[in-house]
């Protein structure tokens, strides 16, 4: 099932649990605005090339829309739509004053030089500058983009609207980026995991973890779990996979990956088939890579007791049913990976106030937001007698529906 169909299905289930009126249900599903623009740039050799850029602005009932911009060859309107909608529910679950958006350009960033990427980013910004803004829509980095991309957007946007650091988040620290932003999603995953385990009378120390994906989110989650005494027994990414039943020394693995660019040939662990990671023997499984990795083919073989969805939509609805029958507890993506957007909110707040926080305050506030959101989700699970995914969806959808009605959506 594709991401849009799965997201819509979860939304409809939540709407039924909440007993939403069909008219408001339809209004919440339809995106506020969809933008599609042509971005033509000269390549370094002088030839012209055109790309298609998208921005889907899903909902602004609770505040400015917020969401990443990805550069990837497979950026398609359906996926962007699903991710924009997920952002609406995610910001509501975290209780930060944003709606959801998502954008991207269908290109392959590794095939473009730095100057070509800069030209592409600036042309895209020129096409959408009047539709984004500090109080309208605040982009952030995503797959294939980074702090440098945000710096170019900020600079191009400022040519039209004056210096506006709060127009994007995930910026370089020197341009008003927040301390702690780089680690935020991974750190949020760890705070969410601690909240869930505490509910079951457990802690990270002494449990075993398998982590799929060792990019920004996976590597930070692994490092912080390792620091807290958790045993990371298996790690995989696109370059391969390694395992060690006694626990991998994550700091050594990070050094090895920095030096060689891959996980393979690491002396502190044995090689394994990356496809076996999801069914590896562990207490907690953390998928941090792509969507749809847990499906009806492999869900029955999962040995973990807890799954923390650090990636967007890693579990297919069919896998969801199989896993819940097995008694596996799944912490849903719209809560588990909300650390990134929460610290993006802190960055926006700091930019608007012109007053920057130290890293300790950022991490402290992140822990407070993640822990509070978990208890709010648990409250709805109890009152609606549902699992954590539906608890999170009903919490998010209910907050957006309430804001929409209070604003007088029929007026």
C-alpha positions in Angstrom: 0.0 0.0 0.0 1.5 3.4 -0.9 2.1 6.1 1.6 -0.9 8.2 0.7 -3.4 5.3 0.8 -2.0 4.2 4.2 -2.1 7.7 5.7 -5.7 8.2 4.4 -6.7 4.9 5.9 -5.3 5.8 9.3 -6.9 9.2 9.1 -10.3 7.7 8.3 -10.0 5.2 11.2 -9.2 8.1 13.5 -12.1 10.2 12.1 -14.5 7.3 12.8 -13.2 6.8 16.4 -13.7 10.5 17.0 -17.1 10.6 15.2 -16.1 13.5 13.0 -18.8 15.1 10.8 -18.3 13.9 7.1 -18.0 17.5 5.9 -15.1 18.4 8.2 -13.5 15.0 7.5 -13.4 15.8 3.8 -12.1 19.3 4.5 -9.3 18.0 6.6 -8.2 15.5 3.9 -8.0 17.9 1.0 -4.7 19.9 0.9 -5.0 23.7 1.3 -2.8 24.2 -1.8 -0.7 22.2 -4.2 2.1 23.9 -6.2 4.0 22.6 -9.2 6.7 24.6 -10.8 9.2 24.3 -13.6 12.8 24.9 -12.7 15.1 25.5 -15.7 18.8 26.0 -15.0 22.0 26.2 -17.1 24.3 23.3 -16.3 28.0 23.9 -15.8 28.6 23.0 -19.5 26.1 25.6 -20.6 23.3 23.3 -21.6 19.8 24.0 -20.2 18.0 21.4 -18.1 14.5 21.5 -16.6 13.2 19.9 -13.4 9.8 19.8 -11.8 9.4 21.2 -8.2 6.5 20.6 -5.9 5.2 22.1 -2.7 2.0 20.7 -1.0 0.6 22.8 1.7 -1.8 20.6 3.6 -3.3 22.5 6.5 -2.8 25.8 8.4 -5.5 25.7 11.0 -3.0 25.5 13.9 -0.3 27.8 12.5 2.1 28.2 9.6 2.7 25.1 7.5 5.9 23.2 8.1 7.7 20.5 6.2 10.9 19.3 4.5 12.1 19.8 0.9 13.6 16.7 -0.7 15.7 16.3 -3.8 15.2 12.8 -5.1 14.6 11.3 -8.6 11.3 9.7 -7.3 9.7 12.8 -5.8 6.1 12.4 -6.9 2.9 14.3 -6.0 1.3 11.3 -4.2 4.2 10.8 -1.8 4.6 14.6 -1.2 0.9 14.7 -0.5 1.1 11.9 2.0 4.1 13.4 3.8 2.4 16.8 4.0 -0.6 15.3 5.6 1.5 13.3 8.0 3.2 16.6 9.0 -0.2 18.1 9.9 -0.9 15.3 12.3 2.7 15.1 13.6 2.9 18.8 14.6 -0.5 18.4 16.3 0.6 15.3 18.2 3.8 17.2 19.4 1.5 20.2 20.2 3.6 22.7 18.3 1.7 25.6 16.5 2.2 24.4 12.9 0.3 22.8 10.1 1.8 20.4 7.6 3.6 20.8 4.2 6.1 19.0 2.1 8.0 19.7 -1.1 10.7 18.5 -3.4 12.3 18.5 -6.8 12.5 15.5 -9.0 16.3 15.4 -9.5 19.3 13.2 -8.5 21.5 15.5 -6.3 24.5 13.3 -6.7 24.5 13.9 -10.4 24.6 17.7 -9.9 27.6 19.8 -9.0 27.4 22.2 -6.0 26.9 25.2 -8.3 24.2 23.4 -10.2 22.4 22.5 -7.0 22.7 26.2 -5.8 21.2 27.5 -9.1 18.4 24.9 -8.9 17.6 25.8 -5.3 17.6 29.5 -6.1 15.2 29.1 -9.1 12.9 26.9 -7.0 12.8 29.6 -4.3 12.1 32.3 -6.9 9.1 30.3 -8.0 7.6 29.8 -4.5 8.9 32.8 -2.5 5.5 34.4 -2.3 3.9 31.2 -1.0 6.3 30.5 1.8 7.2 32.8 4.8 7.7 33.1 8.5 4.0 33.0 9.2 2.8 31.1 6.1 5.1 28.0 5.3 8.5 27.2 6.8 10.6 24.7 4.8 13.3 22.5 6.3 15.9 19.9 5.0 14.9 16.4 4.0 16.3 13.6 1.9 18.9 15.0 -0.5 19.0 18.5 1.1 20.9 19.9 4.0 21.8 23.1 6.0 23.6 24.5 2.9 20.4 24.1 0.8 18.5 26.0 3.6 21.1 28.8 3.5 20.6 29.3 -0.3 16.8 29.4 0.2 17.2 32.0 3.1 19.5 34.1 0.9 17.2 34.0 -2.1 14.0 34.6 -0.1 15.7 37.6 1.7 16.3 39.3 -1.7 12.5 39.6 -2.1 11.4 40.0 1.6 14.4 41.4 3.6 16.5 39.3 6.0 14.1 36.6 7.4 16.1 33.9 9.2 12.8 32.2 10.5 11.7 31.4 6.9 13.6 28.1 7.0 14.8 25.8 9.8 17.7 23.4 9.8 20.1 26.2 8.8 23.8 26.4 9.5 24.4 27.6 13.1 26.2 30.7 11.7 23.0 31.8 10.0 20.7 31.4 13.0 20.4 27.6 13.1 19.7 26.0 16.4 22.2 24.1 18.5 21.0 20.5 18.9 19.1 20.5 15.6 21.3 18.0 13.9 20.8 15.3 16.6 17.2 16.3 17.2 15.3 13.5 15.4 17.6 10.8 16.7 17.5 12.3 20.2 13.7 12.5 20.0 13.5 8.8 19.1 15.5 8.0 22.2 13.3 10.2 24.5 10.2 8.5 22.9 11.7 5.0 23.5 12.5 5.9 27.1 8.9 7.1 27.7 7.5 3.8 26.1 9.8 1.5 28.0 9.2 3.3 31.3 5.5 2.5 30.8 6.5 -1.2 30.7 8.8 -1.0 33.7 11.9 -1.2 31.5 14.8 1.1 30.6 17.2 1.3 27.7 20.1 -0.1 29.8 20.5 -3.8 29.2 18.0 -4.1 26.3 19.1 -5.2 22.8 18.5 -2.9 19.8 18.6 -3.4 16.0 18.8 -0.3 13.9 18.0 -0.2 10.2 19.5 2.9 8.6 22.7 4.6 9.8 22.3 8.1 8.4 21.6 11.1 10.5 18.7 9.7 12.6 20.0 6.1 12.9 23.5 7.1 13.9 22.4 9.6 16.5 19.9 7.1 18.0 22.5 4.4 18.1 25.1 6.7 19.8 22.6 7.9 22.4 21.3 4.3 23.1 25.0 3.1 23.4 25.7 6.0 25.9 22.7 4.9 28.0 23.9 1.4 28.3 21.7 -0.2 25.6 23.2 -3.0 23.5 23.0 -2.2 19.8 23.4 -5.8 18.4 22.8 -5.1 14.6 23.0 -2.1 12.3 22.4 -1.8 8.6 22.4 0.9 5.8 22.7 0.9 2.0 26.3 -0.2 2.2 25.7 -3.3 4.2 25.0 -4.7 7.7 26.9 -5.8 10.8 26.0 -7.7 13.9 27.5 -8.5 17.3 25.4 -10.3 19.9 27.5 -8.8 22.7 26.8 -5.2 21.4 28.6 -3.1 18.8 30.8 -0.3 20.0 28.9 2.5 18.2 31.7 5.2 18.6 34.2 2.8 16.8 31.6 2.0 14.1 31.0 5.7 13.5 34.8 6.3 13.1 35.0 3.3 10.7 32.1 4.6 8.7 33.6 8.2 8.6 36.9 6.7 7.4 35.6 4.2 4.8 32.1 5.4 3.9 30.6 2.0 4.7 29.7 -0.4 7.4 31.4 -3.4 5.8 34.8 -4.7 7.0 34.2 -3.3 10.5 36.5 -5.3 12.9 34.1 -5.1 15.9 31.2 -7.0 14.3 30.4 -9.7 11.8 28.9 -9.0 8.4 25.2 -10.0 7.9 22.6 -9.9 5.2 20.9 -6.4 5.4 17.6 -8.1 4.6 17.8 -10.1 7.8 18.1 -7.0 10.0 14.3 -6.5 10.5 13.9 -10.0 11.7 17.1 -10.1 13.8 16.9 -11.2 17.4 16.5 -8.1 19.6 14.2 -6.4 22.1 13.7 -3.2 20.2 13.7 -2.7 16.4 14.2 0.9 15.1 13.6 1.3 11.3 15.3 4.7 10.4 15.4 4.4 6.6 12.7 4.0 4.0 8.9 3.6 4.2 7.1 0.3 3.7 10.0 -2.0 4.9 7.8 -4.0 7.3 5.2 -5.8 5.2 3.1 -8.9 5.2 6.1 -10.9 3.8 8.4 -10.3 6.8 6.1 -9.1 9.7 5.5 -12.7 10.9 9.3 -13.2 11.4 9.9 -10.1 13.5 11.4 -11.1 16.9 11.5 -7.6 18.5 8.9 -6.9 21.2 9.0 -3.1 20.5 9.2 -1.3 17.2 10.1 2.4 17.2 9.2 4.0 13.9 12.0 6.5 13.3 11.4 6.5 9.5 8.2 7.8 7.9 5.6 5.0 7.3 8.0 2.0 7.7 5.1 -0.4 8.6 2.4 -1.3 6.1 -1.1 -1.5 7.5 -1.1 -5.3 6.7 2.1 -5.7 8.7 0.5 -3.6 11.5 -2.2 -6.2 11.9 0.2 -9.2 11.9 2.5 -7.5 14.5 -0.3 -6.4 16.8 -1.6 -10.0 16.8 1.9 -11.1 17.8 1.7 -8.7 20.7 4.4 -6.4 19.3 4.1 -2.8 20.6 4.6 -0.2 17.8 5.5 3.4 18.6 4.1 5.3 15.5 6.1 7.5 13.2 3.9 10.6 13.7 5.1 10.6 17.3 8.4 8.8 17.4 10.2 10.9 14.8 8.7 14.3 15.8 12.0 15.4 17.5 13.2 17.0 14.3 10.2 19.2 13.7 10.0 20.0 17.5 13.6 21.4 17.5 12.8 23.1 14.1 10.0 24.9 16.1 12.5 25.9 18.7 14.8 27.3 16.0 11.9 29.3 14.5 11.1 30.7 18.0 14.7 31.6 18.6 14.9 33.4 15.2 11.7 35.3 15.8 12.9 36.4 19.2 16.4 37.1 18.1 17.6 35.2 21.2 19.4 31.9 20.9 19.3 29.1 23.4 22.2 26.9 24.6 22.2 23.2 23.6 21.2 22.0 27.1 18.0 24.1 27.0 17.2 22.7 23.5 17.6 19.1 24.7 15.7 19.7 28.0 12.7 21.3 26.1 12.8 18.5 23.6 12.6 15.9 26.3 9.7 17.7 27.9 7.7 17.9 24.6 8.3 14.2 23.7 7.4 12.9 27.2 4.3 15.1 27.4 3.1 14.0 23.9 3.6 10.3 24.9 1.3 10.7 28.0 -1.3 12.5 25.9 -1.3 9.6 23.4 -1.6 7.1 26.2 -4.6 9.1 27.6 -6.4 8.7 24.2 -5.5 5.0 24.0 -7.2 4.5 27.3 -10.3 6.6 26.5 -10.8 5.1 23.0 -9.4 1.6 23.8 -7.0 1.6 20.8 -3.4 1.0 20.0 -0.6 3.6 20.1 -0.9 4.4 16.3 -4.6 5.2 16.6 -4.0 7.0 19.9 -1.5 9.3 18.1 -3.8 9.8 15.0 -6.9 10.5 17.1 -4.8 13.0 19.2 -3.5 14.8 16.1 -6.7 14.7 14.1 -8.8 15.9 17.0 -6.5 18.9 17.7 -6.6 20.0 14.0 -10.4 19.4 13.8 -10.9 21.5 17.0 -8.8 24.3 15.7 -10.6 24.2 12.3 -14.0 24.4 13.9 -13.0 27.2 16.4 -11.7 29.3 13.5 -15.2 29.0 11.8 -14.3 26.9 8.8 -17.8 27.4 7.2 -17.6 31.2 7.3 
